[in-house]
Amino acid sequence: VDLKECLQSADFISSSDGNFKILEDGSVYTTSHISLSAEQKTFSILLKDTQEHVLKKIHVSLVEEEKKKTRHARDTILKRTKRRWGPIPSLVMENLLGPYPLQIQQVQSDTAQNYTIYYSASGPGIDQDPKGLFYIERETGNIFATRAIDREQYPSFQIICFATTPDGYSPEVPLVHTIRVEDDNDNAPYFTQDLFEFSVLENSKPGVVVGRVTAEDRDEPYTLHTTLKYRIVSQNPPITPAFSLHADTGVMTVLLPHLDREVVPSYTLLIEVRDMAGQPFGLCTTGTAIIRIEDTNDNAPSFKQTQYETRVEENRVNVEILRVTVVDLDEPGSPGSGAVYEIIRGNDDRAFEITTDKNTNEGILCVVKGLDYEAAKQRILVIAVNNEAPYMLAPHSQQLSQSTSSVTVHVLDVDEGPVFKPCHLRIDVKECEDIGTSIGRYIAEDPETGNSEGICYRIAPGQCNWISIDEKSGEVRTIKVLDRDVGEMRRGQCNITVLAIDRNGKTGTGTIQVVIQPGNKNYPRIAKTEYIMCRDRKPICLTAQDGDESPYSIPFSFRITDRSLASSWKITRHNDNSVYLSPKGDIPFGIYNIPVSVTDNGGKVGEHYVKVNYCDCVTPTECTDGPRVYAAGNVTLGLWAILAMILGSLLLLLILITICGCCGSGVMHRQVTDDCANHNLIISNTEAPGEEVMDHNIIPLQSTCDQGGYGIKTGDQQTFEMVKGRGHTLESVKGGGHQTLGSVKEGGGGGQPMMDTCRYSYSEWHNFTHPRLGEKVHLCRQDEEQKHSEDYLLSYNYEGKGSLAGSVGCCSDQHEEEALDFLDQLEPKFRTLAETCIKR
C-alpha cells in the first residue's frame, strides 16, 4: 500500500485488525493463520501524525485468489509457527578498541533450515548516515560494526532486517532491530561559566546564600557517569574558611560570622566538580569563584585633629579660612565614607558655613558674613562629622560616639569705613508731598570710635534724583513731587545708594528704599455727562472715577449744587461709585444742565455739569437736540419753533381757501343715499382695503344711524366719511350737527338732520389733510385697535368746537388745551393713544 500518497508525514502506522501488520514501507503481512469469509473481508490502515494531530485511514478489501499458485515449499513454510526471527536488541560499547570488523549480533530465520535464505538490512548506519558503520552478511545474518562509535553522538540505531528467498519472496516479516551504544565515562564534567562572581555584604550572618555554581556532563544521564559532586579545593587568602559549598547542589553560603571588608575585601575560591558521585576514580574539572565583600557603614568617621586654629580679617565675606580632615575605614567614594560636616555650636549668627569637598572628603570652613573685631575678637566653633549613609553596627560591636573638633577663629582688626545702621533703611512717603519735605534721616558710624563725627554723606551717581541727603546731618528731603505714575517711581518705590565717607577717605554704603504711599492727588470725575431721557423717565446712572487708590477713592458722595434744580431733580445711591439721577415730578421737555459735585473718600471734590435732554421719545435714538432749551427751569421758544408755527399757519390758510373755492362752485350735488356709492369713499386712515373689499375703486358705504352720519367699514374697522354739502366746508357728522374745519369754540350748525353732501375725490382729501392732519394721524398707527381709535378721534365732534382732527392739526396752545379737555370725555382705551397723538 502506498502510505506516503495518503499521509507522507505519518509517524504512527497501525491496523484496525490485529490479524494484519503494516510496515513503514507499505508492506502488509498477516500475523496469524486466517481464513476469509463473507463477514471478514475488509480492514483499515490507520495513519497518524502526532505533531500535526492529523489522522487518516486507508480501507483495504481482501479478495480470495481465483487461482492458487503451486508453491509446495512456500505452503510448507507458511504452515510453520515456530520462529527465531526476533533477537533481543544488540549492545555495543562506545569507543571499543576492536579489532574491526566486530560482530555484534546475528539474525536468522527458521526457514533457512530447508531453503536458501538471503539476509539484508537498511537504515541509519548502513545505507543512511552515518553510512558504513554496520553491515550484515548475506548468507549468515551476522551483523558487524566497522569502527568505534561515540555514544554522545549516536546513542542508538534502528535498522530493518529482511529475509528473502532467491526468487524475492519474503517468508518473514521485516525485522526492526535496535542497536544500543553503551555509555563509557569518557567525558569529564565542566562548569557552565569560566568564572563565577558573587558579592555579599560584610558582617552577614552564617548561612546567608552567596550564589550557586553549576556544572554539566555529556555522558548518559541518570548514571554514575553524570552524578556530580562539588567541593572547595582552596581559598585565597588562606585564612579561616569563610564559605561552604553544598556538594550536591553547588550552592555557596557564608560560613565565617565576621566578614570584614576592611580586613579582606574579596575572596578567590578554587572549586572542583567530579562525576561518579565524587569517587576518586571519577573524572573532575576545577573552576574559579570570586566573592567580593560589599561595604556597609560600620566605621564612623573621626577627625585627624581635635583642635584647630585659624585667622580672618574682619568684614571679609565668602572667604575660606580652614580645611579639616577625617579618617573613615569604609570604602572610599561610597555613601558609607562620604563625610557630612556641621557646626553644632558657636554659629548662632550664621556667620560661618562648612561644606564637603567631594574629591578629598575634607571639610571647608568659610565666613559668609563679615565679622566685627570690635564686637568679638575671636570665635570658637564646634564641628561634628557624620556619613551620608546611616551607621550599621557590626555583630558584637558597641555604639560609637560622634566625632567632634573645636575651631578657634581669631578676628583681625582692620581700619574700616563708616557703617550705616541699619544698612537698609525703608522710608514711607505719601504721594504728592511738597518739595523740600523732610522724610527721614540716615546716618553712619565709625566702627572704631562708635560715633558719626567727621562723616559726610552723598548719594551715589546715577541714582534716583527725586530726593537729596544733607552732607553733614544725613537728613533726607524731597526735591521733586513724588508721583507713583512717573519715571522711576512707577512701581511705587525706588532704591537709593548712599555713601558715607570718613576723614581718612574710607567709604561705607547703605541703601534707602523710598516707598511711595498712595495719596489723594486726583479729583473724582463723572465718566459721562450727556444723556437723553425719554418720556418713560427712566433714571440715569451717573458713574464716577478716581485715579487714586484706597482709601482716597470710593465711596463717592454726589450732590446737586443748584437749589432750583435740586427741587425738581433727585439723586438716589446705587453703589459706592454710581448713583441714579431722575426728576422728582412732572417737568417740561427740554435740555437741563444740572451741576453735580462728586466728593471722594479723601475729601476732594469734583464739579461737573450733567446735560440731560428730556425728550418726547420712546427710545433715545429717536431724539436729537430739540428746538427748545430749558435753562434753570425757564422755557423759551427757539427759532425753529417760531418758523414751524408760521409755516403751519400759512399752510392752514391755503387749505381753507382751496376748500371754500371748491364748495362755492356748487358742482355735483347728489343725494348720499342715491349716488354716493358711485364715487370713491375716502378712508381717513389711508390704509388699504380689507379682505372684504372686492373692488379697489369702490368701497361700499354703510349707514351709521347712532352717530347721525355716514361711515364706511372695511374689514373689522369703521371710519366716518368726510362730506361736503352745498355751501358748506369739509365737515364731520355726529348726531346731525356739523362744524366747519378750524372752528374752535363757536356753536355751529343747529343740528340739521340731513345734508346735501358729496364726497371729495381722494386727491382733494389728500391735499387737504396731508400737510398736518395726515402726518399726525399717521404717527399714531401702531396696530389694528389704534387705527380704529384714530378714525374715531378724527370724526368726533365735541360741543361745537370742531372735530378733533382740526384740534390735532392746529399748533396753537389754545386748541391743544381744548383737545386735552376733550380727552377727559373719551373712553379709557382711547385716552392714552389720543394723548400721545396730541403731544406729537
Secondary structure as the mmCIF struct_conf table of DSSP 4:
data_model
#
loop_
_struct_conf.conf_type_id
_struct_conf.id
_struct_conf.beg_label_comp_id
_struct_conf.beg_label_asym_id
_struct_conf.beg_label_seq_id
_struct_conf.end_label_comp_id
_struct_conf.end_label_asym_id
_struct_conf.end_label_seq_id
HELX_RH_AL_P HELX_RH_AL_P1 LEU A 3 CYS A 6
TURN_TY1_P TURN_TY1_P1 GLN A 8 SER A 9
STRN STRN1 PHE A 12 SER A 15
BEND BEND1 SER A 16 ASP A 17
TURN_TY1_P TURN_TY1_P2 GLY A 18 ASN A 19
STRN STRN2 PHE A 20 ILE A 22
TURN_TY1_P TURN_TY1_P3 GLU A 24 ASP A 25
BEND BEND2 GLY A 26 GLY A 26
STRN STRN3 VAL A 28 THR A 30
BEND BEND3 THR A 31 SER A 32
STRN STRN4 SER A 37 SER A 37
TURN_TY1_P TURN_TY1_P4 ALA A 38 GLU A 39
STRN STRN5 GLN A 40 GLN A 40
STRN STRN6 THR A 42 ASP A 49
TURN_TY1_P TURN_TY1_P5 THR A 50 HIS A 53
STRN STRN7 VAL A 54 SER A 61
BEND BEND4 GLU A 66 LYS A 67
HELX_RH_AL_P HELX_RH_AL_P2 HIS A 72 LEU A 78
TURN_TY1_P TURN_TY1_P6 LYS A 79 LYS A 79
HELX_LH_PP_P HELX_LH_PP_P1 PRO A 87 PRO A 89
STRN STRN8 SER A 90 MET A 93
TURN_TY1_P TURN_TY1_P7 GLU A 94 ASN A 95
BEND BEND5 TYR A 100 PRO A 101
STRN STRN9 LEU A 102 GLN A 106
HELX_RH_3T_P HELX_RH_3T_P1 ASP A 110 GLN A 113
TURN_TY1_P TURN_TY1_P8 ASN A 114 ASN A 114
BEND BEND6 TYR A 115 TYR A 115
STRN STRN10 TYR A 118 SER A 122
BEND BEND7 GLY A 123 GLY A 123
STRN STRN11 PRO A 124 PRO A 124
TURN_TY1_P TURN_TY1_P9 GLY A 125 ASP A 127
STRN STRN12 GLN A 128 GLN A 128
BEND BEND8 ASP A 129 PRO A 130
TURN_TY1_P TURN_TY1_P10 LYS A 131 GLY A 132
BEND BEND9 LEU A 133 LEU A 133
STRN STRN13 PHE A 134 ILE A 136
TURN_TY1_P TURN_TY1_P11 ARG A 138 THR A 140
STRN STRN14 ASN A 142 ALA A 145
BEND BEND10 ARG A 147 ARG A 147
TURN_TY1_P TURN_TY1_P12 ARG A 151 GLN A 153
STRN STRN15 SER A 156 THR A 164
TURN_TY1_P TURN_TY1_P13 PRO A 166 ASP A 167
BEND BEND11 GLY A 168 GLY A 168
BEND BEND12 GLU A 172 GLU A 172
HELX_LH_PP_P HELX_LH_PP_P2 VAL A 173 PRO A 174
STRN STRN16 LEU A 175 GLU A 182
HELX_LH_PP_P HELX_LH_PP_P3 ASP A 183 ASP A 183
STRN STRN17 TYR A 190 PHE A 191
BEND BEND13 THR A 192 ASP A 194
STRN STRN18 LEU A 195 LEU A 201
TURN_TY1_P TURN_TY1_P14 GLU A 202 ASN A 203
HELX_LH_PP_P HELX_LH_PP_P4 SER A 204 LYS A 205
TURN_TY1_P TURN_TY1_P15 PRO A 206 GLY A 207
STRN STRN19 VAL A 209 ARG A 212
STRN STRN20 ALA A 215 GLU A 216
BEND BEND14 ASP A 219 ASP A 219
TURN_TY1_P TURN_TY1_P16 PRO A 221 TYR A 222
BEND BEND15 THR A 223 THR A 223
HELX_RH_3T_P HELX_RH_3T_P2 LEU A 224 THR A 226
STRN STRN21 LYS A 229 ASN A 236
BEND BEND16 PRO A 237 PRO A 237
BEND BEND17 ILE A 239 THR A 240
STRN STRN22 PHE A 243 LEU A 245
TURN_TY1_P TURN_TY1_P17 ALA A 247 THR A 249
STRN STRN23 VAL A 251 VAL A 254
BEND BEND18 PRO A 257 PRO A 257
TURN_TY1_P TURN_TY1_P18 ARG A 261 VAL A 263
BEND BEND19 PRO A 265 PRO A 265
STRN STRN24 SER A 266 ARG A 274
BEND BEND20 ASP A 275 ASP A 275
HELX_RH_3T_P HELX_RH_3T_P3 MET A 276 GLY A 278
TURN_TY1_P TURN_TY1_P19 PRO A 280 PHE A 281
BEND BEND21 GLY A 282 GLY A 282
STRN STRN25 CYS A 284 GLU A 294
HELX_LH_PP_P HELX_LH_PP_P5 ASP A 295 ASP A 295
BEND BEND22 ASN A 297 ASN A 297
BEND BEND23 ASN A 299 ASN A 299
STRN STRN26 SER A 302 PHE A 303
BEND BEND24 LYS A 304 LYS A 304
BEND BEND25 THR A 306 THR A 306
STRN STRN27 GLN A 307 GLU A 313
TURN_TY1_P TURN_TY1_P20 GLU A 314 ASN A 315
BEND BEND26 ASN A 318 ASN A 318
STRN STRN28 VAL A 319 VAL A 324
STRN STRN29 VAL A 326 VAL A 327
BEND BEND27 ASP A 330 ASP A 330
HELX_LH_PP_P HELX_LH_PP_P6 GLU A 331 GLU A 331
TURN_TY1_P TURN_TY1_P21 PRO A 332 GLY A 333
BEND BEND28 SER A 334 SER A 334
TURN_TY1_P TURN_TY1_P22 PRO A 335 SER A 337
STRN STRN30 ALA A 339 ARG A 345
BEND BEND29 GLY A 346 GLY A 346
TURN_TY1_P TURN_TY1_P23 ASP A 348 ASP A 349
STRN STRN31 PHE A 352 THR A 356
TURN_TY1_P TURN_TY1_P24 LYS A 358 THR A 360
STRN STRN32 GLY A 363 VAL A 367
BEND BEND30 LYS A 369 LYS A 369
TURN_TY1_P TURN_TY1_P25 TYR A 373 ALA A 375
BEND BEND31 LYS A 377 LYS A 377
STRN STRN33 GLN A 378 ASN A 387
BEND BEND32 GLU A 388 ALA A 389
HELX_LH_PP_P HELX_LH_PP_P7 PRO A 390 TYR A 391
HELX_LH_PP_P HELX_LH_PP_P8 LEU A 393 ALA A 394
TURN_TY1_P TURN_TY1_P26 PRO A 395 HIS A 396
HELX_LH_PP_P HELX_LH_PP_P9 SER A 397 GLN A 402
STRN STRN34 SER A 403 LEU A 412
HELX_LH_PP_P HELX_LH_PP_P10 ASP A 413 ASP A 413
HELX_LH_PP_P HELX_LH_PP_P11 GLU A 416 PRO A 418
STRN STRN35 VAL A 419 PHE A 420
BEND BEND33 LYS A 421 CYS A 423
STRN STRN36 HIS A 424 LYS A 430
TURN_TY1_P TURN_TY1_P27 GLU A 431 CYS A 432
HELX_LH_PP_P HELX_LH_PP_P12 GLU A 433 ASP A 434
TURN_TY1_P TURN_TY1_P28 ILE A 435 GLY A 436
STRN STRN37 SER A 438 ARG A 441
STRN STRN38 ALA A 444 GLU A 445
TURN_TY1_P TURN_TY1_P29 PRO A 447 THR A 449
BEND BEND34 ASN A 451 ASN A 451
TURN_TY1_P TURN_TY1_P30 GLU A 453 GLY A 454
STRN STRN39 CYS A 456 ILE A 459
HELX_LH_PP_P HELX_LH_PP_P13 ALA A 460 ALA A 460
TURN_TY1_P TURN_TY1_P31 PRO A 461 GLY A 462
BEND BEND35 GLN A 463 GLN A 463
TURN_TY1_P TURN_TY1_P32 ASN A 465 TRP A 466
STRN STRN40 ILE A 467 ILE A 469
TURN_TY1_P TURN_TY1_P33 GLU A 471 SER A 473
STRN STRN41 GLU A 475 THR A 478
BEND BEND36 ILE A 479 LYS A 480
TURN_TY1_P TURN_TY1_P34 ARG A 484 ASP A 485
BEND BEND37 VAL A 486 VAL A 486
HELX_RH_3T_P HELX_RH_3T_P4 GLY A 487 ARG A 491
BEND BEND38 GLY A 492 GLY A 492
STRN STRN42 GLN A 493 ILE A 501
TURN_TY1_P TURN_TY1_P35 ARG A 503 ASN A 504
STRN STRN43 THR A 507 GLN A 517
HELX_LH_PP_P HELX_LH_PP_P14 PRO A 518 PRO A 518
BEND BEND39 ASN A 522 ASN A 522
STRN STRN44 ARG A 525 ILE A 526
BEND BEND40 ALA A 527 ALA A 527
STRN STRN45 GLU A 530 MET A 533
TURN_TY1_P TURN_TY1_P36 ARG A 535 ASP A 536
HELX_LH_PP_P HELX_LH_PP_P15 LYS A 538 PRO A 539
STRN STRN46 ILE A 540 GLN A 545
BEND BEND41 GLY A 547 ASP A 548
HELX_LH_PP_P HELX_LH_PP_P16 GLU A 549 GLU A 549
TURN_TY1_P TURN_TY1_P37 SER A 550 PRO A 551
BEND BEND42 TYR A 552 PRO A 555
HELX_LH_PP_P HELX_LH_PP_P17 PHE A 556 PHE A 556
STRN STRN47 SER A 557 ILE A 560
HELX_RH_AL_P HELX_RH_AL_P3 ARG A 563 ALA A 566
TURN_TY1_P TURN_TY1_P38 SER A 567 SER A 568
STRN STRN48 TRP A 569 ASN A 575
TURN_TY1_P TURN_TY1_P39 ASP A 576 ASN A 577
STRN STRN49 SER A 578 PRO A 583
BEND BEND43 LYS A 584 GLY A 585
BEND BEND44 PHE A 589 PHE A 589
STRN STRN50 GLY A 590 THR A 599
TURN_TY1_P TURN_TY1_P40 ASN A 601 GLY A 602
BEND BEND45 GLY A 603 GLY A 603
STRN STRN51 VAL A 605 TYR A 614
BEND BEND46 ASP A 616 ASP A 616
BEND BEND47 VAL A 618 THR A 619
HELX_RH_3T_P HELX_RH_3T_P5 PRO A 620 GLU A 622
BEND BEND48 PRO A 627 PRO A 627
STRN STRN52 VAL A 629 ALA A 631
TURN_TY1_P TURN_TY1_P41 ALA A 632 GLY A 633
STRN STRN53 ASN A 634 THR A 636
HELX_RH_AL_P HELX_RH_AL_P4 LEU A 639 GLY A 664
TURN_TY1_P TURN_TY1_P42 SER A 665 SER A 665
HELX_RH_AL_P HELX_RH_AL_P5 VAL A 672 ASP A 675
HELX_RH_3T_P HELX_RH_3T_P6 CYS A 676 ASN A 678
BEND BEND49 HIS A 679 HIS A 679
HELX_LH_PP_P HELX_LH_PP_P18 ASN A 680 ILE A 683
TURN_TY1_P TURN_TY1_P43 SER A 684 ASN A 685
HELX_LH_PP_P HELX_LH_PP_P19 GLU A 687 PRO A 689
TURN_TY1_P TURN_TY1_P44 GLU A 691 GLU A 692
BEND BEND50 HIS A 696 ASN A 697
STRN STRN54 LEU A 701 THR A 704
HELX_RH_3T_P HELX_RH_3T_P7 CYS A 705 GLN A 707
TURN_TY1_P TURN_TY1_P45 GLY A 708 GLY A 708
STRN STRN55 GLY A 709 THR A 714
TURN_TY1_P TURN_TY1_P46 GLY A 715 ASP A 716
STRN STRN56 GLN A 717 PHE A 720
STRN STRN57 VAL A 723 GLY A 725
TURN_TY1_P TURN_TY1_P47 ARG A 726 GLY A 727
BEND BEND51 LEU A 730 LEU A 730
STRN STRN58 GLU A 731 GLU A 731
STRN STRN59 LYS A 734 LYS A 734
TURN_TY1_P TURN_TY1_P48 GLY A 735 GLY A 736
STRN STRN60 GLY A 737 GLY A 737
TURN_TY1_P TURN_TY1_P49 LEU A 741 GLY A 742
BEND BEND52 LYS A 745 LYS A 745
BEND BEND53 PRO A 753 PRO A 753
STRN STRN61 THR A 757 ARG A 759
HELX_LH_PP_P HELX_LH_PP_P20 TYR A 760 SER A 761
HELX_RH_AL_P HELX_RH_AL_P6 TYR A 762 THR A 769
HELX_RH_PI_P HELX_RH_PI_P1 HIS A 770 GLY A 774
HELX_RH_AL_P HELX_RH_AL_P7 GLU A 775 LEU A 779
TURN_TY1_P TURN_TY1_P50 CYS A 780 CYS A 780
BEND BEND54 ASP A 783 ASP A 783
HELX_RH_AL_P HELX_RH_AL_P8 GLU A 784 LEU A 794
TURN_TY1_P TURN_TY1_P51 SER A 795 SER A 795
STRN STRN62 ASN A 797 ASN A 797
TURN_TY1_P TURN_TY1_P52 GLU A 799 GLY A 800
BEND BEND55 LYS A 801 LYS A 801
STRN STRN63 SER A 803 SER A 803
HELX_RH_AL_P HELX_RH_AL_P9 LEU A 804 GLY A 809
HELX_RH_AL_P HELX_RH_AL_P10 ASP A 813 LEU A 823
TURN_TY1_P TURN_TY1_P53 ASP A 824 GLN A 825
BEND BEND56 LEU A 826 LEU A 826
HELX_RH_AL_P HELX_RH_AL_P11 PRO A 828 LYS A 839
#
